[in-house]
Amino acid sequence: MIELIDVSLKYDNETVALDDINLKIDDGEFVFIVGSSGAGKSSIIKLLLRERKSSYGVVKVNGFNLNKMKSRKIPEFRRSLGVVFQDFRLIPTLNVFDNVAFSLRVTNASTRYIRTRVPYILNLMGLEAKAKRFPHEISGGEQQRVALARALVNDPPLIIADEPTGNVDPELSYEIVNLLKGINECGTTIVMVTHEHDIVRHFGGRTISIEHGRIMFDEVIGGHHEGE
């Protein structure tokens, strides 16, 4: 579960990035967070990942109070969630299998578990034939699916997707969101940050709009795909 209570964030230059945000996302939800550039979306991501602490208020994620968290606990907290970035952030010197396995190796997972878990996730993402390829040898859409596989391989209760469709072709954008929807249907909470309103209108669901650091609306909207 995610909960932000009376949260504000000021940067060192006194810029107010977030202003009195109250937000609750329950386990198992799929939520779009939308807003224009500079609206405050990135600031929310930084709070949820504990890259920054709120100036005021309380931020809780997956049972952790991020305001009171000691620095030594941050790695443990971050292992409780998966993150998908716009720029993929794959390791160029590792092949697809090892990029995904990396998330398990840092948790000291056994080699035996890695050898069964990684192929399972790659198959789920339609990447089983790309396991030995390196990032520069596959398409942008495939790279994003590798990034999604890496976020999913630890079976986290929460995945945060930060503009996951920003660097792929428009037709692939819908494929990426469909994959996220499928993961959500298996019980994983998904928070997807995006500025692409067409995608939100197509899929529908709970949508939180942020402008000037404030929540402008938080509603469930119908998707155009319903009934197709």
VMD Tcl script that draws the C-alpha trace (Angstrom):
set ca {
  {0.00 0.00 0.00}
  {1.07 3.57 -0.70}
  {-0.04 6.44 1.50}
  {0.95 10.11 1.34}
  {-0.42 12.22 4.19}
  {-0.22 16.04 3.99}
  {2.95 15.75 1.91}
  {4.86 18.75 0.61}
  {8.28 18.87 -1.02}
  {10.47 21.94 -1.31}
  {13.81 21.93 -3.09}
  {16.84 23.84 -1.87}
  {16.05 26.82 -4.09}
  {12.66 27.09 -2.32}
  {10.81 25.74 -5.37}
  {7.63 24.01 -4.17}
  {7.49 20.74 -6.09}
  {4.57 19.20 -4.19}
  {2.01 21.05 -2.12}
  {-0.15 19.27 0.48}
  {-0.59 15.93 -1.31}
  {-2.93 13.34 0.19}
  {-3.05 10.04 -1.63}
  {-3.79 6.39 -0.87}
  {-3.24 3.48 -3.27}
  {-4.40 0.07 -2.05}
  {-2.74 -3.26 -2.73}
  {-3.69 -4.65 -6.15}
  {-4.65 -1.35 -7.77}
  {-3.53 -0.10 -11.18}
  {-3.14 3.67 -11.09}
  {-2.11 6.17 -13.75}
  {-0.44 9.37 -12.54}
  {-0.65 12.01 -15.27}
  {0.52 15.56 -15.66}
  {2.53 17.84 -17.90}
  {6.29 18.32 -17.63}
  {7.13 20.00 -14.32}
  {3.77 19.18 -12.78}
  {5.28 17.15 -9.94}
  {5.19 13.57 -11.27}
  {8.94 13.06 -10.97}
  {8.91 14.46 -7.45}
  {6.34 11.86 -6.40}
  {8.50 9.11 -7.90}
  {11.53 10.37 -5.96}
  {9.53 10.25 -2.72}
  {8.18 6.75 -3.42}
  {11.69 5.44 -4.12}
  {13.11 7.27 -1.10}
  {15.47 9.24 -3.31}
  {14.23 12.27 -1.39}
  {12.41 12.79 1.89}
  {9.31 14.95 2.03}
  {9.71 18.40 3.56}
  {6.42 17.93 5.41}
  {4.00 15.07 5.91}
  {4.33 11.29 5.91}
  {5.15 8.87 3.06}
  {4.43 5.16 3.58}
  {5.19 2.45 0.99}
  {4.90 -1.33 1.43}
  {4.72 -1.00 5.20}
  {7.80 1.25 5.43}
  {7.59 4.78 6.86}
  {10.02 6.51 4.48}
  {10.36 9.64 6.61}
  {11.67 7.69 9.60}
  {13.74 5.21 7.60}
  {17.44 4.90 8.41}
  {19.80 5.01 5.43}
  {20.90 1.43 6.04}
  {17.31 0.23 5.54}
  {16.90 1.82 2.11}
  {18.30 -1.16 0.11}
  {15.95 -3.55 1.91}
  {13.02 -1.25 1.17}
  {13.91 -0.92 -2.52}
  {14.00 -4.68 -2.88}
  {10.29 -4.65 -1.97}
  {9.39 -2.96 -5.26}
  {10.22 -3.08 -8.94}
  {10.97 0.00 -11.01}
  {10.73 0.48 -14.78}
  {12.38 3.60 -16.18}
  {11.84 5.45 -19.44}
  {15.50 5.03 -20.45}
  {15.53 1.27 -19.68}
  {18.79 1.44 -17.62}
  {20.01 -1.92 -18.83}
  {23.66 -2.87 -18.28}
  {25.19 -2.79 -21.79}
  {27.90 -5.37 -21.01}
  {25.41 -8.00 -19.83}
  {23.13 -10.06 -22.06}
  {19.37 -10.18 -21.58}
  {19.50 -13.17 -19.21}
  {22.14 -11.58 -16.99}
  {20.42 -8.18 -16.96}
  {17.34 -9.84 -15.50}
  {19.35 -12.14 -13.25}
  {21.23 -9.16 -11.82}
  {18.20 -8.22 -9.69}
  {18.27 -11.67 -8.13}
  {22.02 -11.86 -7.65}
  {22.09 -8.68 -5.56}
  {19.65 -10.37 -3.17}
  {21.96 -13.43 -2.92}
  {19.46 -15.71 -4.62}
  {20.81 -19.18 -5.32}
  {22.14 -20.09 -8.75}
  {19.59 -22.89 -8.91}
  {16.71 -20.45 -8.34}
  {18.10 -17.98 -10.91}
  {18.32 -20.74 -13.54}
  {14.61 -21.48 -13.17}
  {13.16 -18.06 -12.35}
  {14.82 -16.00 -15.09}
  {13.75 -18.23 -18.03}
  {10.22 -18.26 -16.61}
  {10.07 -14.45 -16.57}
  {11.70 -14.12 -20.01}
  {9.09 -16.51 -21.40}
  {6.35 -14.46 -19.77}
  {7.69 -11.36 -21.55}
  {8.13 -13.15 -24.89}
  {11.91 -12.82 -24.66}
  {13.00 -16.44 -24.36}
  {14.68 -16.32 -27.80}
  {16.62 -13.15 -26.86}
  {18.26 -14.44 -23.67}
  {21.81 -14.36 -25.08}
  {21.45 -11.07 -26.94}
  {22.96 -7.85 -25.64}
  {20.91 -4.64 -25.23}
  {22.32 -3.07 -28.42}
  {21.24 -6.14 -30.39}
  {17.51 -5.85 -29.61}
  {14.84 -3.26 -30.36}
  {13.68 -0.48 -28.06}
  {10.45 -2.32 -27.35}
  {12.37 -5.46 -26.46}
  {14.71 -3.46 -24.22}
  {11.70 -2.10 -22.34}
  {10.36 -5.63 -21.92}
  {13.73 -6.66 -20.50}
  {13.50 -3.74 -18.06}
  {10.00 -4.91 -17.13}
  {11.24 -8.50 -16.68}
  {14.00 -7.23 -14.39}
  {11.44 -5.33 -12.29}
  {9.21 -8.40 -12.10}
  {11.76 -11.14 -11.43}
  {11.82 -10.61 -7.63}
  {8.01 -10.91 -7.55}
  {7.58 -7.51 -5.85}
  {4.17 -6.48 -4.50}
  {4.55 -3.08 -6.19}
  {5.90 -1.95 -9.57}
  {6.48 1.73 -10.28}
  {6.67 2.47 -14.00}
  {8.11 5.92 -14.73}
  {7.14 6.93 -18.30}
  {7.68 3.33 -19.50}
  {6.34 4.10 -22.99}
  {8.38 7.27 -23.51}
  {11.12 5.70 -25.65}
  {9.17 3.16 -27.70}
  {7.06 3.45 -30.84}
  {3.39 4.35 -30.31}
  {2.11 0.87 -31.24}
  {4.52 -0.68 -28.75}
  {3.28 1.66 -26.02}
  {-0.02 -0.22 -25.88}
  {1.84 -3.55 -25.76}
  {3.85 -2.37 -22.73}
  {0.71 -1.21 -20.89}
  {-1.05 -4.48 -21.76}
  {1.86 -6.34 -20.15}
  {1.57 -4.15 -17.05}
  {-2.18 -4.79 -16.97}
  {-1.56 -8.53 -17.12}
  {0.91 -8.30 -14.24}
  {-1.64 -6.29 -12.26}
  {-4.30 -8.94 -12.84}
  {-2.00 -11.40 -11.05}
  {-2.14 -9.18 -7.94}
  {0.80 -6.80 -8.31}
  {0.11 -3.14 -7.58}
  {1.07 -0.94 -10.55}
  {1.69 2.80 -10.46}
  {2.36 4.14 -13.95}
  {3.49 7.72 -14.41}
  {2.84 9.11 -17.88}
  {2.14 12.26 -19.87}
  {0.49 10.28 -22.69}
  {-3.20 10.99 -22.22}
  {-4.16 8.86 -25.25}
  {-2.95 5.74 -23.44}
  {-4.88 6.66 -20.31}
  {-8.06 7.30 -22.31}
  {-7.65 3.99 -24.13}
  {-7.16 1.80 -21.06}
  {-9.09 3.77 -18.45}
  {-8.99 3.06 -14.72}
  {-8.03 5.13 -11.72}
  {-6.30 8.27 -12.89}
  {-4.62 10.89 -10.70}
  {-3.88 14.21 -12.40}
  {-1.18 16.45 -10.95}
  {-0.60 20.09 -11.91}
  {1.61 22.65 -10.16}
  {2.39 20.13 -7.40}
  {-1.24 19.53 -6.46}
  {-3.72 16.76 -7.18}
  {-6.32 18.22 -9.54}
  {-8.48 15.11 -9.72}
  {-8.44 11.47 -8.65}
  {-11.13 9.53 -10.49}
  {-11.85 6.23 -12.24}
  {-12.39 6.83 -15.96}
  {-13.77 4.47 -18.58}
  {-11.43 3.20 -21.25}
  {-12.13 3.19 -25.00}
  {-11.03 -0.45 -25.22}
  {-13.92 -1.61 -23.04}
  {-16.43 -3.61 -24.99}
  {-14.18 -3.96 -28.05}
}
mol new
graphics top color blue
foreach p $ca { graphics top sphere $p radius 0.5 }
foreach p [lrange $ca 0 end-1] q [lrange $ca 1 end] { graphics top cylinder $p $q radius 0.2 }
display resetview
